[in-house]
Amino acid sequence: MLYITRKHLRPGMILARDITLYNSSNFNTLLLTKGQILNNTYIKRIAYHSIEGAYIESEAFADIDVEPYIDDKLTSNSLSQINDIYFEFKMNSGKITTNNIKKLSSIVDSLITELLDKDDLSYNVIDFKNYDTYTFQHCLNVAILSMSTGISLRMSERQLHDLGMAGLLHDIGKMTIPVSILNKPGKLTDEEYEIMKSHPINAAELLKNYVSNDIVRAIEGHHEKLDGSGYPYGRKGDNIHYYSKILAICDVYDALTSDRPYRKAAFPNEVIEYIMGCGDTHFDHEILSHFIKIIVAYPVGTFVKLSDDMLAVVVKNYPENIMRPVIRIINADGTVGEDIDLLYDNEYMNITIVDMGYDYESCGLSGVLKSTYDIRLIS
C-alpha cells in the first residue's frame, strides 16, 4: 500500500484501509471501506471532511501493510468519553467530578493494555489526524505518546496510568481560556499570551482534589523547559517533574504535526529535527532518546527524495535509527527498483533522505501514477 494525499487521489484507485472519521457529533463514522474503488464523489467526500489522504493498494508495494496504532473501536470510545467529559466540564461551570476522573481512568487502563500488548511501538502520526476537534484528539495523542515513551523507559503500570491521566487532562485548563485567544490566527498580544500561559495553573487548581499530586505536578509543568525559559514558573532542570518532561516532548510533537488556525502541520521528520535541535535547552536527553525510538520520522508507504536525487518509498523503519529506513527506489520511468537499507547496507551509507512528502508531486513523483507497476487503477 501507498499513502496518497487527497489532492492526488484519482478515480479508480482502490482503498487499502478503511477511512474512519472521528467527530464531535458521531464518533467513529466509517466513511469508506477497504477495497472501495474511488470515484469523484468519494474523493470529494474525503476532501469535504478534511482528511489528509488515504492508503491505496499498489501491486509494487503489496508487501507493505500498515496496521492502526490503536484499535479503531478503542480510539472511538476514548474520543467519545473525552468529548463528553470536557463538555460536561464546560456546562458545569468549570468543575470536574469524581465520575469524570473514573471514566478517564478506565480509558487509560484500556490504552495501557493495548500498548503493552504491541510488539512494535512505532507511532505513525498519519493514524491520528482524522478528527474535526483538535483539543480532544490532541489530548488522546499526548496520552498515547506519553505512555508509549513510558513503556520504552520501563516505567511501572502505576506510573504509566498517572502519565496517561496527565496526558488526557493536560489541556483541560484551556477550557477556561477565551476561544478568541485559543483559535486566534495571528500572533498573540503580550496580554493574550499571559492569559494563555495561565492554563497549566488553572488545570492544577481544578484537579488538585481529584487526582494524585504527581498528575497535578505533571500537568502544571508541561510547558516548562530545562533552561528555565518555559512557563508558568520558569523552573529548571531537576525542579521540573519527571512526568512533565515526558509530556513536554509529546505535547510539542503532536502540536507541530497538527494543523492549527495559525499554521499548517509540519512533517514528522521536520518536527523530530526541531525537537532534537532543542534537546540541550528544552528537553531531557534520556527521555528524548526513548521518545525518538517510538516515533516514525518517515511513515511506511510515504514518498521520500534522496541526496542523489533518486526517489523512493519507505517500506520499513528501525527504532534504533528512525532517520535511516529501508526504502524502495522509484526509477525515472516510474517503475519500481530495488530495496535499499539505509541503516545496514554499507554501500549506501553516504545516501541520506533530503525531502519527504505525503504530497509526492512536490518531490517530482507524478510519473509514478503512470506506471502499471505501482498504483493499480480500475478502468
VEXDREN-2710 file (C-alpha; in Angstrom, 1 decimal):
% VEXDREN-2710
k/r/px/py/pz
1/MET/0.0/0.0/0.0
2/LEU/1.0/3.6/-0.6
3/TYR/-0.1/6.7/1.3
4/ILE/-1.5/9.3/-1.2
5/THR/-2.6/12.8/-0.2
6/ARG/-6.2/13.8/-1.0
7/LYS/-5.4/16.2/-3.9
8/HIS/-3.6/13.3/-5.7
9/LEU/-6.3/10.7/-5.2
10/ARG/-7.8/9.7/-8.6
11/PRO/-10.9/7.8/-9.7
12/GLY/-10.1/4.1/-10.0
13/MET/-7.7/3.9/-7.1
14/ILE/-8.5/1.2/-4.5
15/LEU/-8.5/1.8/-0.8
16/ALA/-6.1/-0.4/1.1
17/ARG/-7.6/0.6/4.5
18/ASP/-10.9/1.8/5.9
19/ILE/-11.3/5.6/6.3
20/THR/-12.8/6.4/9.6
21/LEU/-14.0/9.9/10.6
22/TYR/-14.0/10.9/14.2
23/ASN/-16.1/13.9/15.0
24/SER/-17.9/15.6/17.8
25/SER/-21.4/14.6/16.6
26/ASN/-20.9/11.0/15.5
27/PHE/-17.7/9.3/16.7
28/ASN/-16.4/6.5/14.5
29/THR/-18.1/7.1/11.2
30/LEU/-17.0/4.6/8.7
31/LEU/-16.6/6.9/5.7
32/LEU/-15.2/4.4/3.1
33/THR/-14.2/0.8/3.4
34/LYS/-11.1/-1.2/2.4
35/GLY/-11.4/-2.4/-1.2
36/GLN/-13.6/0.5/-2.2
37/ILE/-12.9/1.8/-5.7
38/LEU/-12.6/5.6/-5.6
39/ASN/-14.7/7.8/-7.8
40/ASN/-15.1/11.6/-7.9
41/THR/-17.9/11.6/-5.3
42/TYR/-15.8/9.6/-2.8
43/ILE/-12.8/11.8/-3.4
44/LYS/-15.0/14.9/-2.8
45/ARG/-16.2/13.4/0.5
46/ILE/-12.7/12.8/1.6
47/ALA/-11.9/16.5/0.8
48/TYR/-15.1/17.7/2.5
49/HIS/-14.1/16.1/5.8
50/SER/-10.5/17.5/5.5
51/ILE/-9.0/14.0/5.6
52/GLU/-5.4/14.4/4.6
53/GLY/-5.1/11.3/2.4
54/ALA/-5.6/7.6/2.2
55/TYR/-3.7/4.3/1.9
56/ILE/-4.1/3.0/-1.7
57/GLU/-3.4/-0.5/-3.0
58/SER/-0.3/-0.9/-5.1
59/GLU/1.0/-4.0/-6.8
60/ALA/4.6/-3.0/-6.4
61/PHE/4.1/-2.3/-2.7
62/ALA/1.7/-5.1/-1.8
63/ASP/4.1/-6.3/0.9
64/ILE/3.6/-3.1/2.8
65/ASP/0.8/-3.4/5.4
66/VAL/0.3/-0.5/7.9
67/GLU/-1.8/-1.5/10.9
68/PRO/-3.6/1.0/13.1
69/TYR/-1.5/2.0/16.2
70/ILE/-4.6/1.8/18.4
71/ASP/-7.7/-0.2/17.7
72/ASP/-10.4/1.9/15.9
73/LYS/-13.1/1.0/18.5
74/LEU/-10.9/2.0/21.4
75/THR/-9.9/5.2/19.7
76/SER/-13.6/6.0/19.0
77/ASN/-14.7/5.2/22.6
78/SER/-11.8/7.2/24.0
79/LEU/-12.6/10.3/22.0
80/SER/-16.3/10.0/22.8
81/GLN/-15.6/9.8/26.5
82/ILE/-13.1/12.7/26.4
83/ASN/-15.6/14.8/24.4
84/ASP/-18.4/14.1/27.0
85/ILE/-16.2/14.9/29.9
86/TYR/-14.9/18.1/28.5
87/PHE/-18.4/19.1/27.5
88/GLU/-19.7/18.3/31.0
89/PHE/-16.9/20.3/32.5
90/LYS/-17.8/23.3/30.4
91/MET/-21.5/23.0/31.2
92/ASN/-20.7/22.5/34.9
93/SER/-19.2/26.0/35.2
94/GLY/-15.6/24.7/35.0
95/LYS/-15.9/22.0/37.7
96/ILE/-14.5/18.4/37.5
97/THR/-16.3/15.5/39.1
98/THR/-15.2/12.2/40.6
99/ASN/-17.2/10.4/37.9
100/ASN/-15.3/12.2/35.2
101/ILE/-12.0/11.0/36.7
102/LYS/-13.2/7.4/36.9
103/LYS/-14.2/7.5/33.2
104/LEU/-10.8/8.8/32.2
105/SER/-9.1/6.3/34.4
106/SER/-10.9/3.5/32.6
107/ILE/-9.8/4.8/29.2
108/VAL/-6.2/4.9/30.4
109/ASP/-6.4/1.3/31.7
110/SER/-7.7/0.2/28.3
111/LEU/-4.9/2.1/26.4
112/ILE/-2.2/0.7/28.7
113/THR/-3.5/-2.9/28.0
114/GLU/-3.5/-2.2/24.2
115/LEU/0.0/-0.6/24.2
116/LEU/1.6/-3.3/26.4
117/ASP/0.3/-5.9/24.0
118/LYS/2.0/-4.3/21.0
119/ASP/5.1/-5.9/19.6
120/ASP/6.1/-2.7/17.8
121/LEU/5.7/0.8/19.4
122/SER/6.2/2.7/16.2
123/TYR/3.9/5.7/16.4
124/ASN/2.6/6.7/13.0
125/VAL/1.2/10.2/13.0
126/ILE/-0.9/9.6/9.9
127/ASP/-3.2/7.4/12.0
128/PHE/-4.2/10.2/14.4
129/LYS/-5.4/13.1/12.2
130/ASN/-9.0/12.2/11.1
131/TYR/-10.8/14.2/13.7
132/ASP/-12.5/17.6/13.5
133/THR/-11.8/18.9/17.0
134/TYR/-8.1/19.5/17.7
135/THR/-8.3/19.6/21.5
136/PHE/-9.8/16.1/22.1
137/GLN/-7.6/14.4/19.6
138/HIS/-4.6/16.2/20.9
139/CYS/-5.2/15.1/24.5
140/LEU/-5.6/11.5/23.4
141/ASN/-2.5/11.7/21.2
142/VAL/-0.4/13.1/24.0
143/ALA/-1.6/10.5/26.4
144/ILE/-0.7/7.7/23.9
145/LEU/2.7/9.2/23.1
146/SER/3.5/9.7/26.8
147/MET/2.6/6.2/27.8
148/SER/4.4/4.7/24.8
149/THR/7.5/6.7/25.8
150/GLY/7.0/5.5/29.4
151/ILE/6.9/1.9/28.2
152/SER/10.2/2.4/26.4
153/LEU/11.5/3.8/29.7
154/ARG/10.3/0.7/31.5
155/MET/8.0/2.6/33.8
156/SER/5.6/0.7/36.1
157/GLU/1.9/0.3/35.2
158/ARG/1.0/2.7/38.0
159/GLN/3.4/5.3/36.6
160/LEU/2.0/4.7/33.1
161/HIS/-1.5/5.2/34.5
162/ASP/-0.6/8.6/36.1
163/LEU/1.2/9.6/32.9
164/GLY/-1.8/8.7/30.7
165/MET/-4.2/10.6/33.0
166/ALA/-1.9/13.7/32.9
167/GLY/-1.9/13.4/29.1
168/LEU/-5.7/13.3/28.8
169/LEU/-6.1/16.2/31.2
170/HIS/-3.0/18.3/30.4
171/ASP/-5.0/20.9/28.4
172/ILE/-8.2/21.0/30.4
173/GLY/-7.1/24.4/31.7
174/LYS/-7.5/25.7/28.2
175/MET/-11.3/25.3/28.7
176/THR/-11.0/28.4/30.9
177/ILE/-9.3/30.4/28.1
178/PRO/-11.4/32.5/25.7
179/VAL/-11.9/30.8/22.3
180/SER/-10.8/34.0/20.6
181/ILE/-7.4/33.6/22.1
182/LEU/-7.1/29.8/21.6
183/ASN/-8.0/30.0/17.9
184/LYS/-6.5/33.4/17.0
185/PRO/-4.9/33.0/13.6
186/GLY/-2.3/35.6/14.2
187/LYS/0.3/36.3/16.9
188/LEU/-1.0/36.8/20.4
189/THR/-0.5/40.1/22.1
190/ASP/1.5/40.2/25.3
191/GLU/-1.7/40.4/27.4
192/GLU/-3.3/37.4/25.5
193/TYR/-0.1/35.4/25.9
194/GLU/-0.1/35.9/29.6
195/ILE/-3.7/34.7/29.7
196/MET/-2.7/31.6/27.6
197/LYS/0.2/30.9/30.0
198/SER/-2.3/30.5/32.9
199/HIS/-3.8/27.3/31.6
200/PRO/-1.4/24.9/33.4
201/ILE/-2.1/26.7/36.7
202/ASN/-5.8/26.7/36.1
203/ALA/-5.7/22.9/35.4
204/ALA/-3.7/22.2/38.5
205/GLU/-6.2/24.2/40.7
206/LEU/-9.2/22.4/39.1
207/LEU/-7.7/18.9/39.6
208/LYS/-5.8/19.1/42.9
209/ASN/-8.6/17.4/44.9
210/TYR/-9.4/14.7/42.3
211/VAL/-6.1/13.2/41.1
212/SER/-2.7/12.3/42.6
213/ASN/-0.1/15.0/43.2
214/ASP/2.1/13.5/40.5
215/ILE/-0.6/14.1/37.9
216/VAL/-1.2/17.6/39.1
217/ARG/2.5/18.5/39.0
218/ALA/2.9/16.8/35.6
219/ILE/0.2/19.0/34.1
220/GLU/1.3/22.1/35.9
221/GLY/4.8/21.8/34.4
222/HIS/4.2/20.5/30.9
223/HIS/5.3/23.8/29.4
224/GLU/8.4/24.2/31.5
225/LYS/11.9/23.9/29.8
226/LEU/15.2/22.7/31.1
227/ASP/16.8/26.1/30.8
228/GLY/14.1/27.9/32.7
229/SER/12.6/29.6/29.6
230/GLY/9.3/27.8/29.9
231/TYR/6.1/28.7/31.8
232/PRO/4.3/29.2/34.1
233/TYR/7.1/29.3/36.8
234/GLY/10.3/29.2/34.7
235/ARG/11.5/26.1/36.5
236/LYS/14.8/24.5/35.5
237/GLY/16.3/21.0/35.3
238/ASP/15.5/18.8/38.3
239/ASN/12.9/21.2/39.6
240/ILE/10.6/20.1/36.7
241/HIS/8.6/17.0/37.5
242/TYR/9.8/13.9/35.5
243/TYR/6.3/13.3/34.0
244/SER/6.2/17.0/32.9
245/LYS/9.4/16.4/30.9
246/ILE/7.7/13.5/29.1
247/LEU/4.5/15.5/28.5
248/ALA/6.5/18.4/27.2
249/ILE/8.1/16.4/24.3
250/CYS/4.9/14.6/23.4
251/ASP/2.9/17.9/23.5
252/VAL/5.2/19.7/21.2
253/TYR/5.5/16.8/18.7
254/ASP/1.7/16.4/18.4
255/ALA/1.1/20.2/18.2
256/LEU/3.6/20.8/15.5
257/THR/2.4/17.8/13.4
258/SER/-1.2/19.1/13.5
259/ASP/-2.9/21.8/11.5
260/ARG/-3.8/24.9/13.6
261/PRO/-5.6/28.1/12.7
262/TYR/-2.2/30.0/12.7
263/ARG/0.0/27.4/10.8
264/LYS/0.0/24.2/8.8
265/ALA/1.2/20.9/10.1
266/ALA/4.9/20.1/9.7
267/PHE/6.2/16.7/8.5
268/PRO/7.2/14.3/11.3
269/ASN/10.8/14.3/10.3
270/GLU/10.9/18.1/10.4
271/VAL/9.4/18.1/13.9
272/ILE/11.9/15.4/15.1
273/GLU/14.8/17.5/13.8
274/TYR/13.4/20.6/15.6
275/ILE/12.9/18.7/18.9
276/MET/16.4/17.2/18.7
277/GLY/17.8/20.6/18.0
278/CYS/16.2/22.0/21.2
279/GLY/17.2/19.0/23.2
280/ASP/20.1/20.6/25.2
281/THR/18.0/23.5/26.3
282/HIS/14.3/22.4/26.3
283/PHE/14.1/18.7/26.8
284/ASP/15.5/15.9/28.9
285/HIS/18.1/13.9/26.9
286/GLU/17.3/10.5/28.3
287/ILE/13.6/10.9/27.8
288/LEU/14.1/12.3/24.3
289/SER/16.3/9.3/23.4
290/HIS/13.4/6.9/24.3
291/PHE/10.8/9.1/22.6
292/ILE/12.8/9.0/19.4
293/LYS/12.6/5.2/19.5
294/ILE/8.8/5.1/19.2
295/ILE/8.4/7.9/16.6
296/VAL/8.3/7.2/12.9
297/ALA/10.2/10.0/11.1
298/TYR/9.2/8.7/7.6
299/PRO/6.0/6.7/7.8
300/VAL/5.8/3.5/5.8
301/GLY/4.2/3.9/2.4
302/THR/5.2/7.6/2.1
303/PHE/7.5/9.1/-0.6
304/VAL/11.0/10.5/0.0
305/LYS/13.7/12.1/-2.1
306/LEU/17.3/11.1/-1.6
307/SER/20.6/13.1/-1.6
308/ASP/21.5/11.6/-5.0
309/ASP/18.1/12.9/-6.4
310/MET/16.6/9.4/-6.5
311/LEU/13.0/9.0/-5.4
312/ALA/11.8/6.2/-3.2
313/VAL/9.0/4.9/-0.9
314/VAL/9.6/3.9/2.7
315/VAL/9.0/0.2/3.3
316/LYS/10.4/-0.4/6.8
317/ASN/11.6/1.6/9.9
318/TYR/14.2/0.9/12.5
319/PRO/13.7/2.1/16.1
320/GLU/17.4/2.2/16.6
321/ASN/17.7/4.9/13.9
322/ILE/14.5/6.4/12.7
323/MET/16.2/8.6/10.1
324/ARG/17.6/5.5/8.2
325/PRO/14.7/3.4/7.0
326/VAL/14.6/0.7/4.3
327/ILE/13.4/2.3/1.1
328/ARG/12.2/1.1/-2.4
329/ILE/13.6/3.0/-5.3
330/ILE/11.3/4.6/-7.9
331/ASN/13.0/4.7/-11.3
332/ALA/12.9/7.7/-13.6
333/ASP/10.3/6.0/-15.8
334/GLY/8.0/5.4/-12.9
335/THR/8.9/1.7/-12.5
336/VAL/9.9/0.3/-9.1
337/GLY/13.5/-0.7/-8.4
338/GLU/15.4/-2.4/-5.6
339/ASP/15.1/-2.1/-1.9
340/ILE/17.9/-0.2/-0.1
341/ASP/18.7/-0.5/3.6
342/LEU/20.0/3.0/4.6
343/LEU/21.0/1.7/8.0
344/TYR/22.8/-1.5/7.4
345/ASP/23.8/-1.5/3.8
346/ASN/27.4/-0.1/3.7
347/GLU/27.2/0.7/0.0
348/TYR/24.6/3.4/0.8
349/MET/26.0/4.9/4.0
350/ASN/26.5/8.2/2.2
351/ILE/23.0/8.4/0.9
352/THR/20.5/10.4/3.1
353/ILE/16.9/11.4/2.8
354/VAL/16.7/15.1/2.0
355/ASP/13.0/15.6/1.5
356/MET/9.7/13.8/2.1
357/GLY/6.1/14.5/1.3
358/TYR/2.7/13.0/1.5
359/ASP/2.4/15.3/-1.5
360/TYR/4.6/13.2/-3.7
361/GLU/4.3/15.6/-6.7
362/SER/6.3/18.1/-4.7
363/CYS/9.2/15.6/-4.9
364/GLY/8.7/15.1/-8.6
365/LEU/6.9/11.7/-8.3
366/SER/3.9/12.3/-10.5
367/GLY/5.3/9.9/-13.0
368/VAL/4.7/7.0/-10.6
369/LEU/1.0/7.2/-11.3
370/LYS/1.6/6.4/-15.0
371/SER/3.3/3.1/-14.3
372/THR/1.5/-0.2/-14.3
373/TYR/3.8/-1.4/-11.6
374/ASP/2.6/0.9/-8.8
375/ILE/-0.9/2.1/-8.1
376/ARG/-3.5/-0.3/-9.6
377/LEU/-6.2/1.6/-11.4
378/ILE/-9.5/0.2/-12.4
379/SER/-10.6/1.5/-15.8
END
